[in-house]
């Protein structure tokens, strides 16, 4: 077992070295654009979601279902529905119900880099991104055009992540609310019935990274000021980012975090190594044993030869009587001491065999018991009666 101890020591040292290296390594920033309200990483929306709790009287409710499932046949009004995602892929049915939902006096806020074709065609909009050259600065700025906000202030964002804009929109129906530093419109409002639809082409403007950059939180406050403060309910959509019901397996969470992913594969490799080295034989090889041969047919053949040579047909017939009566007792609960007419009627009634057939078989039982000898034809006839009784019973 010394060799096993050596392998265990090596594995423990490897794991210890890895843990020490992970402890000393500086934290790696995760730049994945999840836009999830649970994520505190740069491109999560943890901050803006928690600001909503202070902005509205009602606490935001997180939804992980399609728009249709929530607004279908809804009669409510005065609600706010917020969707912030990289892409919002709604169906035609979703969009029809959503517009009816807005017309009843609700507000829908949608921020995405791309909207579904049906919604683009309905609103006559197109979404694009600004083309930058290597001579442009590595930044984009946004501002709102409402004079009520005072002097126009630009809010800057690094890495060209808020450069989306509406290249086309219906100027007769849409009110321009915001633009970027290239003069491109990225924030518009549509009025439908008693409600309004707010569209933003730069969802990254609502991430933690943007809010914590300089004084950009002011932009979020002003952009969200278009939402009614006295909303009867506030809904925050997560379905178009992580799907219905969220993660379905813990492995998805583990593989999405580099430290957990590395630890998972290290543990998996250690288990595989342990199995490989532990699988060596520790005992003598077990000899191969032949499969036991079924000697039932040989036994039957031997017994048959004995009876055939003895020609004792009555002995065989009596054994058949014993097995028959035992079967009747166990199957139908009948007493077999007196094989009289009453017994025949009860056996016929319980087994479903015609009374005549039962009487003939019982008569043969009496004959076997009373006669000193049984001829071969009588034995064959008796066997045939028993077989017919078993086949006829229900």
Backbone torsions as a table, in degrees:
resi	resn	phi	psi	omega
1	UNK	NA	-1.6	-178.5
2	UNK	-63.8	-38.0	-179.5
3	UNK	-61.7	-34.4	178.9
4	UNK	-67.1	-39.7	177.7
5	UNK	-61.7	-39.4	179.5
6	UNK	-61.9	-43.6	178.7
7	UNK	-64.5	-39.7	179.4
8	UNK	-63.6	-42.0	178.7
9	UNK	-61.8	-43.1	179.7
10	UNK	-62.0	-44.6	-179.8
11	UNK	-63.3	-42.1	179.0
12	UNK	-62.8	-40.9	178.6
13	UNK	-64.7	-40.4	179.3
14	UNK	-63.9	-45.3	179.6
15	UNK	-64.4	-41.8	178.3
16	UNK	-62.5	-42.1	178.4
17	UNK	-63.5	-39.9	179.3
18	UNK	-65.1	-45.1	-179.8
19	UNK	-62.8	-38.5	178.4
20	UNK	-65.5	-42.6	179.2
21	UNK	-63.9	-40.2	178.3
22	UNK	-66.1	-35.4	179.5
23	UNK	-67.0	-38.6	-178.0
24	UNK	-82.7	-19.7	-176.6
25	UNK	-72.0	136.2	178.3
26	UNK	-65.9	147.0	-178.4
27	UNK	-60.4	137.3	178.7
28	UNK	-94.8	128.9	-179.1
29	UNK	-79.1	129.5	178.7
30	UNK	-90.6	112.8	-177.7
31	UNK	-97.1	19.8	179.2
32	UNK	-67.0	125.7	-178.9
33	UNK	-80.0	76.8	-178.0
34	UNK	-78.3	-34.3	-177.3
35	UNK	58.4	24.1	-179.4
36	UNK	-89.8	144.4	-179.2
37	UNK	-70.3	-14.9	179.8
38	UNK	-87.0	-18.2	-172.1
39	UNK	-91.0	130.6	175.3
40	UNK	-97.4	5.9	177.4
41	UNK	-69.5	167.0	-175.2
42	UNK	-50.3	-44.6	-176.0
43	UNK	-100.7	30.0	168.4
44	UNK	-95.0	173.6	-178.7
45	UNK	-120.6	32.4	-178.0
46	UNK	-60.5	-43.2	-174.5
47	UNK	-68.7	-49.6	-176.6
48	UNK	-65.2	-34.3	178.1
49	UNK	-64.2	-42.2	179.8
50	UNK	-72.2	-25.1	174.1
51	UNK	-68.2	-29.8	179.2
52	UNK	-61.8	-31.5	-179.7
53	UNK	-63.2	-29.2	179.4
54	UNK	-90.0	-24.1	-176.2
55	UNK	-77.4	-36.0	-175.9
56	UNK	-111.4	158.4	176.4
57	UNK	-73.4	-32.3	-179.3
58	UNK	-93.3	141.7	177.2
59	UNK	-73.2	132.8	-179.2
60	UNK	-62.0	139.3	176.8
61	UNK	-106.3	128.6	-178.1
62	UNK	-84.5	130.1	-180.0
63	UNK	-114.0	138.4	174.8
64	UNK	-127.8	44.5	178.6
65	UNK	-134.1	157.1	177.1
66	UNK	-59.3	157.4	180.0
67	UNK	-55.4	-41.7	-176.8
68	UNK	-57.8	-43.8	-177.1
69	UNK	-62.3	-25.5	-178.1
70	UNK	-91.1	-44.3	-171.6
71	UNK	-95.8	-8.5	-178.4
72	UNK	-62.0	127.0	178.9
73	UNK	60.3	18.4	177.9
74	UNK	-75.1	135.5	179.1
75	UNK	-107.6	3.6	-176.1
76	UNK	-74.5	157.8	176.0
77	UNK	-141.8	163.6	179.6
78	UNK	79.2	13.9	-179.5
79	UNK	-94.4	161.9	177.7
80	UNK	-123.2	127.9	-179.1
81	UNK	-119.8	117.5	-175.1
82	UNK	-113.5	125.8	176.6
83	UNK	-126.0	115.0	177.2
84	UNK	-124.1	113.5	-176.5
85	UNK	-156.3	164.2	176.2
86	UNK	-65.6	-39.7	178.9
87	UNK	-145.5	134.3	178.4
88	UNK	-112.2	102.0	-175.5
89	UNK	-102.1	80.5	177.8
90	UNK	-88.5	155.2	177.6
91	UNK	-90.1	171.4	178.5
92	UNK	-61.0	-37.3	177.8
93	UNK	-66.4	-41.0	177.0
94	UNK	-57.4	-47.1	-175.0
95	UNK	-67.5	-38.3	178.4
96	UNK	-63.0	-46.6	179.2
97	UNK	-67.0	-34.9	-178.8
98	UNK	-65.7	-43.5	179.7
99	UNK	-66.4	-36.1	175.6
100	UNK	-67.1	-37.2	177.0
101	UNK	-61.4	-41.8	178.1
102	UNK	-66.3	-42.4	-176.9
103	UNK	-61.3	-24.7	-179.8
104	UNK	-78.6	0.2	176.5
105	UNK	109.5	23.1	178.8
106	UNK	-106.6	161.5	-179.8
107	UNK	-116.0	130.6	177.6
108	UNK	-119.5	126.7	178.7
109	UNK	-113.9	119.5	-178.2
110	UNK	-125.0	122.7	176.7
111	UNK	-122.8	118.7	-177.6
112	UNK	-158.8	156.5	175.7
113	UNK	-81.2	-18.6	178.9
114	UNK	-152.4	137.3	178.1
115	UNK	-112.3	163.5	-179.1
116	UNK	-64.4	154.6	-178.8
117	UNK	-61.1	-39.8	-179.8
118	UNK	-61.3	-41.9	179.6
119	UNK	-69.6	-38.8	178.0
120	UNK	-62.9	-41.6	-179.8
121	UNK	-69.3	-39.2	-179.6
122	UNK	-64.0	-42.6	-177.7
123	UNK	-92.3	-5.8	-178.8
124	UNK	57.4	54.9	-179.3
125	UNK	-125.4	156.5	172.0
126	UNK	-135.9	138.5	-178.2
127	UNK	-112.8	132.1	177.9
128	UNK	-138.0	176.1	175.6
129	UNK	-121.5	150.8	179.9
130	UNK	-68.8	137.8	176.3
131	UNK	-88.7	125.9	-178.5
132	UNK	-112.0	147.1	174.7
133	UNK	-104.6	172.1	-178.5
134	UNK	-68.0	-12.8	-179.9
135	UNK	-90.4	-11.7	178.9
136	UNK	-75.1	152.6	175.8
137	UNK	-69.6	150.0	-178.6
138	UNK	-81.7	60.5	179.7
139	UNK	-163.1	156.9	175.3
140	UNK	-134.3	146.0	178.9
141	UNK	-124.2	149.6	-179.3
142	UNK	-122.6	155.4	172.9
143	UNK	-156.4	157.3	177.4
144	UNK	-101.1	145.8	-171.9
145	UNK	-97.8	-2.2	-177.1
146	UNK	-69.9	120.4	179.9
147	UNK	-62.0	-21.1	-178.4
148	UNK	-65.0	-18.2	179.5
149	UNK	-84.2	2.6	179.5
150	UNK	86.0	-153.0	-178.5
151	UNK	-60.7	136.1	-178.8
152	UNK	-64.4	124.6	-179.4
153	UNK	-121.9	134.8	178.8
154	UNK	-96.0	138.0	179.9
155	UNK	-113.3	122.6	-170.2
156	UNK	-95.1	149.7	178.7
157	UNK	-141.2	134.2	-179.0
158	UNK	-83.1	166.2	170.8
159	UNK	69.6	18.6	175.8
160	UNK	53.2	40.3	-177.4
161	UNK	-95.3	-8.9	-180.0
162	UNK	-120.5	37.5	-175.3
163	UNK	-95.1	6.6	178.0
164	UNK	-70.3	147.5	179.1
165	UNK	-155.1	167.5	178.1
166	UNK	-93.3	107.9	179.5
167	UNK	-74.8	-25.3	176.2
168	UNK	-141.2	140.9	172.7
169	UNK	-163.6	159.5	-177.2
170	UNK	-78.6	102.3	-177.3
171	UNK	-66.6	-19.3	179.6
172	UNK	-78.3	-23.2	-176.5
173	UNK	-112.6	-25.1	-175.2
174	UNK	-100.4	135.2	174.7
175	UNK	-98.6	129.2	-179.1
176	UNK	-77.8	126.8	-179.5
177	UNK	-112.9	-26.5	-177.3
178	UNK	-154.6	157.5	-179.2
179	UNK	-142.6	171.2	172.9
180	UNK	-108.1	-177.6	-174.8
181	UNK	-72.1	-7.0	175.6
182	UNK	-94.0	4.2	-179.8
183	UNK	79.5	15.9	-179.0
184	UNK	-94.9	135.2	-178.8
185	UNK	-75.0	127.6	179.4
186	UNK	-127.4	2.8	-177.7
187	UNK	-144.3	116.0	-177.2
188	UNK	-134.0	164.5	179.4
189	UNK	-133.1	135.9	175.1
190	UNK	-118.0	138.7	176.0
191	UNK	-103.3	128.0	176.2
192	UNK	-129.4	114.1	-179.7
193	UNK	58.8	-123.6	-179.1
194	UNK	-92.5	-2.8	-175.8
195	UNK	-117.9	-173.6	-178.0
196	UNK	-142.2	150.3	176.7
197	UNK	-118.1	120.3	179.4
198	UNK	-106.5	125.0	-179.6
199	UNK	-117.3	131.9	177.9
200	UNK	-126.9	131.2	-175.4
201	UNK	-92.1	1.4	-178.4
202	UNK	-127.8	79.3	-177.1
203	UNK	-63.2	-23.5	-179.5
204	UNK	-66.5	-14.7	177.8
205	UNK	-69.2	-11.5	-178.4
206	UNK	-108.8	16.7	179.8
207	UNK	-91.3	166.4	179.8
208	UNK	-59.7	-39.8	-176.5
209	UNK	-62.7	-44.1	-179.5
210	UNK	-66.6	-44.0	-176.3
211	UNK	-63.7	-37.7	-176.2
212	UNK	-85.7	-1.1	177.6
213	UNK	-86.2	119.8	179.7
214	UNK	51.4	-125.1	-179.0
215	UNK	-115.0	35.8	-176.2
216	UNK	-68.3	-15.2	179.5
217	UNK	-60.3	-26.1	177.9
218	UNK	-63.1	-36.0	179.4
219	UNK	-64.0	-42.3	-179.8
220	UNK	-63.4	-43.5	179.6
221	UNK	-60.0	-43.4	-179.0
222	UNK	-69.9	-39.9	-179.7
223	UNK	-65.4	-39.4	-179.5
224	UNK	-80.0	-8.4	178.9
225	UNK	-69.2	-15.2	176.8
226	UNK	-75.1	-12.3	177.6
227	UNK	-84.2	139.5	-178.7
228	UNK	-65.6	127.8	-177.8
229	UNK	-70.8	-25.4	-176.8
230	UNK	-95.8	32.3	-179.1
231	UNK	-58.5	138.1	179.1
232	UNK	-75.1	-22.5	177.2
233	UNK	-159.6	147.2	-179.9
234	UNK	-126.4	125.7	-179.3
235	UNK	-117.0	134.1	178.2
236	UNK	-115.3	119.3	-175.0
237	UNK	-86.3	133.3	172.8
238	UNK	-121.2	-5.9	-175.4
239	UNK	-62.2	-41.5	-175.9
240	UNK	-80.4	9.3	174.6
241	UNK	-117.0	-44.6	-176.1
242	UNK	-122.8	0.2	176.3
243	UNK	85.9	-179.7	-176.5
244	UNK	-67.8	127.7	174.2
245	UNK	75.3	-0.6	177.3
246	UNK	74.7	-161.0	-176.4
247	UNK	-60.7	139.9	179.6
248	UNK	-104.7	-6.7	-179.8
249	UNK	-145.2	140.7	178.1
250	UNK	-63.0	-22.3	-178.7
251	UNK	-63.8	-30.8	179.2
252	UNK	-63.8	-39.6	179.4
253	UNK	-69.1	-42.2	-179.0
254	UNK	-62.1	-46.0	-176.9
255	UNK	-73.4	-16.3	179.4
256	UNK	-84.0	-13.6	179.4
257	UNK	-111.6	116.7	-176.0
258	UNK	-52.1	-46.0	179.5
259	UNK	-62.1	-44.1	178.6
260	UNK	-65.8	-36.9	179.3
261	UNK	-63.7	-45.5	179.7
262	UNK	-63.8	-43.3	179.5
263	UNK	-64.2	-37.9	179.9
264	UNK	-62.7	-48.2	-178.4
265	UNK	-70.2	-32.0	176.7
266	UNK	-65.4	-44.2	178.3
267	UNK	-63.8	-39.8	179.1
268	UNK	-63.9	-43.3	178.7
269	UNK	-64.3	-39.3	179.3
270	UNK	-63.4	-40.8	179.0
271	UNK	-64.7	-41.3	179.9
272	UNK	-64.2	-43.9	177.8
273	UNK	-61.3	-42.9	179.9
274	UNK	-61.7	-42.4	179.8
275	UNK	-65.1	-41.8	-179.0
276	UNK	-61.4	-45.8	-176.7
277	UNK	-79.9	-27.4	-178.7
278	UNK	-82.9	-12.1	-176.0
279	UNK	-81.4	-2.5	177.6
280	UNK	-63.5	145.8	179.8
281	UNK	-67.9	138.0	178.5
282	UNK	-115.5	10.7	179.7
283	UNK	-146.3	170.2	179.2
284	UNK	-63.7	153.0	179.5
285	UNK	-64.4	131.1	179.8
286	UNK	-75.0	123.8	-179.0
287	UNK	-63.4	148.0	179.3
288	UNK	-78.8	123.0	179.5
289	UNK	-99.7	137.2	178.5
290	UNK	-69.8	145.8	179.2
291	UNK	-66.7	130.0	179.8
292	UNK	-55.8	134.8	-178.4
293	UNK	-83.3	138.7	179.0
294	UNK	-76.7	108.8	-177.1
295	UNK	-100.1	15.9	-177.6
296	UNK	-61.6	-45.0	-178.2
297	UNK	-65.0	-36.9	177.7
298	UNK	-62.3	-41.2	179.5
299	UNK	-64.0	-45.3	179.8
300	UNK	-61.1	-42.2	-179.7
301	UNK	-63.4	-41.6	179.8
302	UNK	-63.2	-47.6	179.3
303	UNK	-61.3	-40.4	-179.6
304	UNK	-62.6	-41.5	178.9
305	UNK	-61.9	-40.2	-179.8
306	UNK	-61.3	-48.6	-179.1
307	UNK	-66.4	-36.4	-179.5
308	UNK	-65.6	-41.2	-179.8
309	UNK	-69.2	-35.6	-178.7
310	UNK	-75.3	-28.6	-178.4
311	UNK	58.0	33.0	-179.4
312	UNK	-95.0	81.3	-174.7
313	UNK	-69.7	-32.0	-179.2
314	UNK	-66.0	-38.6	178.5
315	UNK	-59.9	-43.1	178.5
316	UNK	-66.5	-41.1	-179.0
317	UNK	-64.3	-40.0	178.3
318	UNK	-64.0	-37.5	177.0
319	UNK	-65.3	-37.9	177.3
320	UNK	-64.3	-38.2	177.1
321	UNK	-62.5	-44.6	-179.4
322	UNK	-60.0	-48.5	-179.1
323	UNK	-65.6	-38.7	-179.8
324	UNK	-62.7	-49.5	-177.7
325	UNK	-66.9	-35.2	176.8
326	UNK	-64.4	-39.2	177.5
327	UNK	-65.2	-40.0	179.3
328	UNK	-65.1	-42.0	179.2
329	UNK	-62.9	-44.6	-176.7
330	UNK	-73.4	-34.8	-176.3
331	UNK	-81.6	-39.9	-171.1
332	UNK	-119.4	-0.3	176.8
333	UNK	64.4	29.8	-178.7
334	UNK	-97.6	145.0	173.9
335	UNK	-79.5	137.0	-174.9
336	UNK	-114.4	17.6	178.0
337	UNK	-69.1	-42.9	-178.0
338	UNK	-112.9	105.0	179.9
339	UNK	-91.9	65.9	-177.2
340	UNK	-97.3	-168.9	-177.8
341	UNK	-66.1	-37.3	177.9
342	UNK	-62.8	-39.7	178.3
343	UNK	-62.4	-41.6	-179.3
344	UNK	-62.4	-41.9	-179.2
345	UNK	-65.5	-43.6	-178.6
346	UNK	-67.3	-38.9	178.4
347	UNK	-66.7	-40.2	178.3
348	UNK	-64.6	-40.3	-179.2
349	UNK	-65.7	-44.1	-175.5
350	UNK	-77.2	-33.9	-176.5
351	UNK	-90.0	-19.7	-177.6
352	UNK	80.2	9.1	178.6
353	UNK	-87.1	137.9	179.8
354	UNK	-53.5	145.0	-175.3
355	UNK	-62.3	-35.3	-179.4
356	UNK	-64.5	-40.8	179.9
357	UNK	-67.0	-38.1	178.4
358	UNK	-65.9	-43.8	-178.6
359	UNK	-61.9	-40.7	179.7
360	UNK	-64.0	-40.5	-179.9
361	UNK	-68.4	-42.1	179.6
362	UNK	-66.1	-37.8	177.5
363	UNK	-61.6	-37.9	178.9
364	UNK	-69.0	-33.6	176.2
365	UNK	-61.7	-46.1	178.5
366	UNK	-60.2	-40.5	-177.5
367	UNK	-66.6	-40.2	179.6
368	UNK	-64.6	-41.7	-178.5
369	UNK	-68.9	-35.2	-172.8
370	UNK	-86.8	-30.8	-177.8
371	UNK	-81.2	146.9	178.4
372	UNK	-78.4	-29.7	179.9
373	UNK	-130.0	151.5	176.6
374	UNK	-128.4	123.9	179.9
375	UNK	-77.6	161.1	-178.9
376	UNK	-59.4	-43.3	178.6
377	UNK	-62.2	-37.2	178.7
378	UNK	-65.6	-40.8	178.1
379	UNK	-62.4	-42.8	179.1
380	UNK	-64.9	-41.3	178.4
381	UNK	-63.9	-41.6	178.7
382	UNK	-63.2	-42.6	178.2
383	UNK	-62.2	-38.7	179.8
384	UNK	-66.3	-39.3	178.6
385	UNK	-64.0	-40.7	179.2
386	UNK	-65.4	-43.4	179.4
387	UNK	-62.0	-41.4	179.4
388	UNK	-66.2	-35.2	177.6
389	UNK	-63.4	-44.7	179.8
390	UNK	-64.8	-35.8	-179.2
391	UNK	-74.3	-32.5	-173.5
392	UNK	-84.2	-21.4	-174.6
393	UNK	-71.2	151.3	-176.5
394	UNK	-101.0	NA	NA
